[in-house]
Amino acid sequence: MLVEMGQSHLFQQWTDPGVEDDKKKAFFAQVAKLNSSYPGGLASYIKNARELLADSKVGKNPYDGFTPSVPTGEVLSFGDDNFIKYEEAGVKEAQNAAFVLVAGGLGERLGYNGIKVALLAEATTGTCFLQLYIESILALQEGSCRLTQGTFQKDIPFVIMTSDDTHTRTLEVLESNSYFGMKPTQVKLLKQEKVACLDDNDARLALDPHNKYQIQTKPHGHGDVHSLLYSSGLLKVWLYAGLRWVLFFQDTNGLLFKAIPASLGVSATKQYQVNSLAVQRKAKEAMGGITRLTHSD
């Protein structure tokens, strides 16, 4: 398969048969793992990479023909009557939701050596982000049961996407703190696998500069969370359990849970299938934005 996909360079420095066979077996074990961790396998990964690199080389813009405009949505002001109405609706609906935290990164950019979810969200109590998130979900769990006058509390599922860098340390933080009061059965860690690095615009796979029998790898993007949820079987479990919502959020956003209930309330009231939560962006501000794209035809 590798030779057929133009990857014969991977074998150019190999020794004769019978020499360093253990390292060669380790190479194919790595290839098998990379092949199984990407939808469609390595062949699909290489094919997609070549198409994207070719488009980039000629300056092809996938958004040609689209006109951006301000998207429709609900503007909420914290604490007003409209906000409170949607917040109450969202708290009621929370028992039908699962929460997914993308937490594959370290805090090096912030001058912190550990995992970002272990950073302090505020200093007075020493509460870290992971504790804040879990306690917020548990509060929603209790409030949802109370508002719907349920006879028993439904456990809200909490999924954390980790990486090689964060998986063990995230588990250690949870276990050493008794999962911050959440049942261990509610929490599921899904580890994001790495993908092969590319060496050039022809999408030739890069070898590790220190090991000719190992392909260089790197963490993939946040979008992996969707394929991980699908391949883990959790989506089917949630569907059969009657859950209606999956809420995705990032690893260091301490104010998020002030807005999540109202956002969920908007989705439930207006019967949205997909909804995004954002703050207003000023013109030319150096941050991403959400926009509506309308095609010319």
C-alpha positions, -999 to +999 in steps of 0.1 A: +000+000+000+028+024+009+046+018-024+014+022-044+008+056-027+043+069-037+059+063-003+088+040-014+113+065+000+105+052+034+124+020+026+154+035+009+177+034+039+167+000+052+193-026+058+194-061+042+168-087+052+177-104+085+193-072+098+174-050+124+143-070+118+128-060+152+129-023+142+113-032+108+085-050+126+080-020+148+078+002+117+049-019+103+032-019+137+033+019+136+019+019+101-009-004+111-018+019+140-017+051+118-038+033+092-065+023+117-067+057+135-077+077+104-111+073+086-104+055+053-068+047+064-035+060+053-044+059+017-073+083+023-050+105+045-024+108+017-050+113-010-067+141+010-034+157+018-023+158-019-056+174-029-054+201-002-017+208-009-024+211-047-053+235-041-031+256-018-002+256-043-024+272-070-042+295-046-075+278-049-101+292-024-128+268-014-150+299-006-148+314-041-183+325-051-196+329-015-205+362+000-202+366+038-228+383+059-238+385+096-256+353+106-290+352+122-291+343+159-303+353+193-284+381+211-285+375+248-277+400+275-266+385+308-293+387+335-322+403+316-356+387+314-349+371+280-317+356+293-334+342+324-362+327+303-337+308+281-315+299+310-344+282+328-353+263+296-317+252+292-313+240+328-345+218+323-330+204+291-295+197+306-305+163+317-308+154+281-273+165+272-238+152+272-207+174+276-175+170+257-143+188+266-114+190+241-083+189+263-054+176+243-030+205+250-003+215+275+001+250+290+036+257+276+024+288+257+011+302+290+044+294+308+029+264+326+044+230+326+013+208+332-020+201+315-042+232+308-072+218+326-051+217+359-045+255+357-062+275+383-095+291+372-093+314+402-069+318+430-090+324+461-101+287+464-075+271+442-101+257+419-087+244+387-106+244+354-114+207+354-129+210+389-149+241+378-163+222+348-172+191+367-189+211+395-208+231+370-221+200+352-231+185+386-249+217+395-268+216+361-276+179+368-291+187+402-309+218+389-324+200+359-338+173+381-353+199+404-369+220+377-384+191+359-396+176+392-379+143+384-380+114+407-343+107+403-313+125+390-300+116+356-262+114+354-250+138+327-222+121+306-189+139+305-163+131+279-127+144+278-107+142+246-070+138+256-037+132+237-005+114+244+007+145+262-023+149+285-040+115+289-021+101+319-019+134+337-057+141+332-065+107+347-042+114+376-059+147+384-093+130+383-083+100+404-063+120+430-093+143+436-121+116+435-133+130+402-143+162+420-175+146+432-186+131+399-192+094+395-162+078+377-187+060+355-199+094+342-165+104+329-150+089+297-115+097+284-110+094+247-074+096+235-067+114+203-041+095+182-014+112+162-012+114+124+018+111+100+038+142+092+043+153+056+077+160+041+067+180+010+039+191-013+037+156-028+025+144+006+055+121+011+054+108+047+083+122+068+107+099+086+118+106+121+153+123+117+166+101+145+151+068+135+149+056+099+123+029+109+098+054+124+074+078+107+073+112+122+039+120+138+021+150+153-012+156+171-042+161+148-068+189+151-097+194+174-120+180+148-108+145+158-133+146+186-162+139+162-146+107+147-136+096+182-171+099+195-184+080+165-158+052+166-161+048+204-198+039+201-208+066+226-231+083+202-253+052+199-253+047+237-265+083+241-291+080+214-306+049+230-305+067+263-327+094+249-301+122+249-308+151+225-278+174+228-240+172+227-222+203+240-186+208+230-163+232+248-126+241+251-101+236+279-096+270+295-128+291+294-139+299+329-170+319+321-185+294+297-209+278+321-224+312+328-238+311+292-242+274+284-277+270+300-292+300+281-275+288+249-290+253+254-323+269+261-322+288+228-314+256+209-343+237+226-369+265+223-361+272+186-354+235+178-320+241+164-299+211+152-266+230+156-259+261+175-227+280+183-220+303+212-199+334+205-193+370+217-196+399+193-165+406+172-153+440+164-142+448+128-106+438+121-102+422+155-076+395+154-099+366+162-120+340+144-156+348+135-188+330+126-204+341+094-231+332+070-219+322+035-243+327+006-233+312-028-239+332-060-261+305-075 
